[in-house]
Each structure stands twice: as structure tokens, then as C-alpha cells.
Amino acid sequence: MERHFRAIKHEIRVVGVDDAAFLPKSNMQVPVVGVVFRGGNRLEGVMCTQITVDGIDATQNIASMIKTSPHYGQLRVIMLDGVTFGGFNIVDVTALYEETNLPIIVVAREKPDFARIQQALSKLPQSDWRWRTIQKAGEILQVPSRRESERIYIQIVGISLADARKVIKLTSTYSSIPEPLRVAHMIASGISSIIIHRR
């Protein structure tokens, strides 16, 4: 069921979620960063959790991170940088929506290569479940971003396409990627540099 917004407020609070990079073939926990923005201009908070490389704990750990945040009560939308975190630790977007009661917008710069993804998943435990979870994320839609000429790809759960487009346009202040995700990526990249240099 979609959440219907009477109006998309200019200062709507959105959390963008992205993961840190990790060393190949590493059996480790990967940091996941959540960044809360009010609209597309004001950073209001940062949260963090960890997930297992190629594990199955991304959905629950991200849900817990968001629900235990002091910002949870004011959040209106979750944005994810794709549905694969920590390698192929897949986020079940339907379950995340049901657990948090917040609409989900999955954002990608490029259309996912599902043939390549399915082939990679075949080498992992519970590959069928992982593939079904990716398929559950829904139709991939191409939408305009900051400028009509700039396009990104999204998947949505619990929000109409019209409202999702408004949220993306409102929060895409400096690039085609909405600020909550752009800043989450920057912070996660900084954490990655610290972790990798320590190894």
C-alpha cells in the first residue's frame, strides 16, 4: 500500500543509505551509513550499522539502524543506493518498508545488469532467495533528476511514482544523485579509506 503525501514539503526529512567499500575476498563486517537530510540543503544527522560481506543481514540491520535513530519519528522516506550492500547482501525492500513503515526509493545511476548479477549470485549460498529478493524490488523506472536532461533509475515501494519524482527533484541539489545518498556515499568512502589503510 502506498503512502499518499498531501504535499511534498520543502523540508521533508529523508535518510539516504550507502555502504562502505571493502577488500575483495575479505570475511568481515562492512559499515553502512545513513544520512538524514531536511530537504536537499540541511544535513541533520548521521547513523551507522554493520552488515556481513555477502551475508543476509542487510535488511534487518538497516531497519534497526533507522528505527533506533533519534530521527526516526521525523523521517518520511528511505533512499537506498541500490539493493546490494556489502557485496551481495541483498536488501528486501518490501520487508524494509513493512518493518519501518517508511516508503523506499532505490536509486541507481545506471540500469542494473541483471544477467551479470544473477550469474554472480549463483556462486553464493541461498542464491535462489537472493535472486527472488532482487526481483521483489520491482520495476526499474527511468526518471529525470536535477535537470530534465539528467536521468537516473529508481525502484519504489510504498510511494507513488509522482511523489517519488518530487522527492528526488527536491533533494537533488548539486548533482543528479539526491543529497542524502551523495553525502552518505562520501562518508562511507571516508570510512572505507580508514579501514583499508589499517589493513
C-alpha positions, 0 to 999 in steps of 0.5 A: 500500500502506498503512502499518499503525501498531501504535499511534498514539503520543502523540508521533508526529512529523508535518510539516504543509505550507502555502504562502505567499500571493502577488500575483495575476498575479505570475511568481515563486517562492512559499515553502512551509513545513513544520512538524514537530510531536511530537504536537499540543503540541511544535513541533520544527522548521521547513523551507522550499522554493520552488515556481513560481506555477502551475508543476509543481514542487510535488511534487518540491520538497516531497519534497526539502524533507522528505527533506533535513530533519534530521527526516526519519528521525523523521517518520511522516506528511505533512499537506498543506493541500490539493493546490494550492500556489502557485496551481495547482501541483498536488501528486501525492500518490501520487508524494509518498508513493512518493518519501518513503515517508511516508503523506499526509493532505490536509486541507481545511476545506471540500469542494473545488469541483471544477467551479470548479477544473477550469474554472480549470485549463483556462486553464493549460498541461498542464491535462489532467495537472493535472486527472488529478493532482487526481483521483489524490488520491482520495476526499474523506472527511468526518471529525470533528476536535477535537470530534465536532461539528467536521468537516473533509475529508481525502484519504489515501494510504498510511494507513488511514482509522482511523489517519488519524482518530487522527492528526488527533484527536491533533494537533488541539489548539486548533482543528479544523485539526491543529497542524502545518498551523495553525502552518505556515499562520501562518508562511507568512502571516508570510512572505507579509506580508514579501514583499508589503510589499517589493513 
